[in-house]
Amino acid sequence: MSQPLHERLQPYPTEKLQALAAQTPLRTSLPPISFSWGEPQHATPHLVVQALAEHAGGIGRYPKVAGSDALREAIAAWIARRHGVAGLDPAREIVPVNGAKDALFSLAQVVLRANRPRHGAPVVLVSNPGYQVYEGAALLAGAEPYYLDIDPAQGLAAAFDAVPAHIWPRVRLAYLCSPDNPSGHVYALPDWEHALALAERHGFHIVSDECYSELYFDEGAPPLGVLAAAQALGRDRQRILAVASLSKRSNAPGLRSGFVAGDADVLERLRLYRSYCGGVLSPAVQGASIAAWQDEAHVEENRRLYREKFAFAIPLLQQVARLQQPQAGFFAWLDIRASGLDDVAFTRELLAEQNVAVVPGTFLARTVNGRNPGAGHVRIALVAAAEECAQGVERLVAFARAWQPAAA
Ligand SMILES: Cc1ncc(COP(=O)(O)O)c(C=O)c1O
């Protein structure tokens, strides 16, 4: 705790990877292929771009922090259609935000300031490996991150069970990511039941990061979100905050548009907080967002493109690494320990030999009690066009084959 805050904030994995790449001379003239960042590369739908242009005139006015009625109503209607949760009050239970990142950060600031533990700093549960903003948001709100080592095979309950008893009275917030980055795992109703019961018992809030919720592979099984889980369990929305985004769903990461839905008291404080920090969506962005939330055809097409890429990639990757078909998202999480290389060496050598960039698992996770749960894994984002993804996968497989310990 005595370490200055700026030293506790780690560089983004992007920067760590850039530093690694800068020290890695290429031994190939092959063109670069990037599997490293979760930036969607499929085309932004025309209807979104068109609506953005149509609403450009709106920039002559200051937009409301709460967003337009039309946008909040479009979001409420989407939640009712997609999650079967009707009756959300668009004025009190929905706040449009500048992408999921904005919401994830801001929610920590408002939740943790209003609900301090009696003794010690508040604790925020963050998934490990996980999205780095959870950790940074906790630190910048004066809280301590507690890293949850979540093994999808064991379920969420096992990860919670490992939290020591003396930590629980200080827990004030839990970030849960479903579908998960990087594993693609989706929490089922018993996971949510366990999490919601703990939140009630210990008085903490749950922020459910659902920014990958629309990129699922089984059209018959869309991921269960926290709002629908609460409804199925007969619970109200107190302490529950669902975060969604258009970045991945609608291939519009530059639009900076998403929403938080749930606990009306927290959202009231969030609107107040945002009226100071300037978190507001431009009227043009709001118009484009309405068009995006009202259309599902482009999202179905988006899923089809990912399904095709994963159908090709997974069986090939399974020849050289241990991995499962994710339930959702656009990441594959490869256990590359059989290669005989650690994840950083694997990343470096793959880059040098094949000019393919992936992310070492240890860059996405923290070492706790001498163990980094990202070790021995690399994350690949199948975001590029199908042809480029296919080439990248083939190069990765060729590289890993050459590095099998038996061949060394
Ligand atoms: C788990 C997770 N949450 C949130 C975000 C941020 O998404 P947005 O573009 O909506 O801010 C990302 C982006 O990569 C992510 O991987």
PDBQT file of the ligand as one rigid body, heavy atoms in Angstrom, charges set to zero:
ROOT
HETATM    1  C1  LIG A 501     -13.491  -7.522 -21.117  1.00  0.00    +0.000 C 
HETATM    2  C2  LIG A 501     -13.592  -6.177 -21.758  1.00  0.00    +0.000 A 
HETATM    3  N1  LIG A 501     -14.369  -5.247 -21.187  1.00  0.00    +0.000 NA
HETATM    4  C3  LIG A 501     -14.497  -4.021 -21.736  1.00  0.00    +0.000 A 
HETATM    5  C4  LIG A 501     -13.820  -3.675 -22.885  1.00  0.00    +0.000 A 
HETATM    6  C5  LIG A 501     -13.975  -2.279 -23.423  1.00  0.00    +0.000 C 
HETATM    7  O1  LIG A 501     -14.936  -2.225 -24.408  1.00  0.00    +0.000 OA
HETATM    8  P1  LIG A 501     -15.500  -0.839 -24.958  1.00  0.00    +0.000 P 
HETATM    9  O2  LIG A 501     -14.936  -0.652 -26.311  1.00  0.00    +0.000 OA
HETATM   10  O3  LIG A 501     -16.985  -1.027 -24.970  1.00  0.00    +0.000 OA
HETATM   11  O4  LIG A 501     -15.075   0.239 -24.023  1.00  0.00    +0.000 OA
HETATM   12  C6  LIG A 501     -13.012  -4.603 -23.519  1.00  0.00    +0.000 A 
HETATM   13  C7  LIG A 501     -12.280  -4.226 -24.747  1.00  0.00    +0.000 C 
HETATM   14  O5  LIG A 501     -11.442  -4.846 -25.266  1.00  0.00    +0.000 OA
HETATM   15  C8  LIG A 501     -12.889  -5.901 -22.938  1.00  0.00    +0.000 A 
HETATM   16  O6  LIG A 501     -12.124  -6.839 -23.485  1.00  0.00    +0.000 OA
ENDROOT
TORSDOF 0
